[in-house]
Amino acid sequence: MEYLVGSAVVAVVVGVPSFVLWRVMRGRRELGTSPAERATFETLHTASLAGPPLRAGLTADGAERASRHLRALLGSAALAITDGERLLVYDGAGEHHAAEAYEHAAATLKDGRTQVLTIDCDLLECPVRQAVVVPLTTDDRVVGALAAYGQSASAGLVRAAEEVAGWVDSQLELAELDRSRTLLMEAEVRALRAQISPHFIYNSLTTIASFVRTDPERARELLLEFADFTRYSFRRHGEFTTLAEELRSIDRYLILERARFGDQLQMTLRIAPEVLPVAVPFLCLQPLVENAVRHGLESKNGVGRIAIIAEDAGAECRISVEDDGLGMDPERLRRILAGEIPSAGGVGLANVDERLRQVYGDEYGLVVETAPGAGTKVNVRLPKYHPGVSAR
């Protein structure tokens, strides 16, 4: 009986891989029936494997991880990649030629032209006899070279090397765009900090000082909230944070503002717990709340109200920040968001709007409802998952 049970178990275990293998083989047949279709698929698949390592730019690590796939695209015996100063990787046969690879690229690095070289080698079994060296460029600048080595430098290999180098150039240009976007976002966050910090720091410290003698314990609590708020606002790592962290910072901000305004500032928060882990651009909501306080309520007589709502909307998170303050002229707001006029003296909605569009696309910009005397409602839509957006 034990043997029969064991046999049954083994039969089931063996059967599962067989079924999976059949599915895989069937899937491959469905990719294309002709050799040309299969070759196209294999080429695109290999290119897709080489792309991600190059998106970090022309680095030794990226070149090493991409080289095997690039060599497969070329079908060459060996491949070398250099930057403007050194050999980054030599992959394939004839490794004893690696020490010469940067010298092979020297002329191409200097004049940006494709070179066909004859390689001297005393080893009869070495397949490296000729090389095609092509430039790697970004913004019309030669930043490196790619060399394909083989028995001969046929016209086909020359064309293939130039096509592959052109594809590598496109990946390096995307890396430059990513780097520029990151630098721009960092600059915009620094500009945002410069706008919000002096105003808020002055008012907060003045409020805390007013409690030092009358209510020392309250002053201590507010000082701790102020320390946590500024620590978050001036942190130096990461373009993104979680919605939970952003809301926690907003809560500290509102605690400090309520200490200043007292019962004149009323707040309503309705947050769906499902959206708390969503990754969002750093300081993308806090400025909207500060904008509501400064421009919506500071100049208003009587009680001012702010409502912050974050809702789960399937693949998206929908957030609104609404105040019943003074509002503003819609045409003036349009010109501010378009960058035609500055946001006078305060936290720029344009800054947040631009950063959201840079990260997610134009369809995810701010939507603002306002009119003089009618308050302001700022609506934000954020995808829960988006390539390149992570709070880690």
Buried (B, 14 or more C-beta within 10 A) or exposed (E): EEEEEEEEEEEEEEEEEEEEEEEEEEEEEEEBEEEEEBEEEBEEEBBEBBBEBBBBBBBEEBBBBBBBBBBBBBEBBBBBBBBEEEBBBBBBBBEEBBEBBBEBBEBBBEEBEBBBBEBEBEEEEBBBBBBBBBBBBBEEEBBBBBBBBBEEBEEEBBEBBBEBBEBBBEBBEBBBEBEEBEEEBEEBBEEBBEBBEEBBBEBBBEBBEBBEEEEEEBBEBBBEBBEBBBEBBEEEEEBBBBBBBBBBBBBBBBBBBBBBBEEBBBBEEEBBEEBBEBBBBBBBBBBBBBBBBBBBBBEBEEEBBBBBBBBBBEEBBBBBBBBBBBBBEEEBBEBBBEEEEEBEEBBBBBBBBBBBBBBBEEEBBBEBBBEEEEBBBBBBBBBBEBEEBEBE
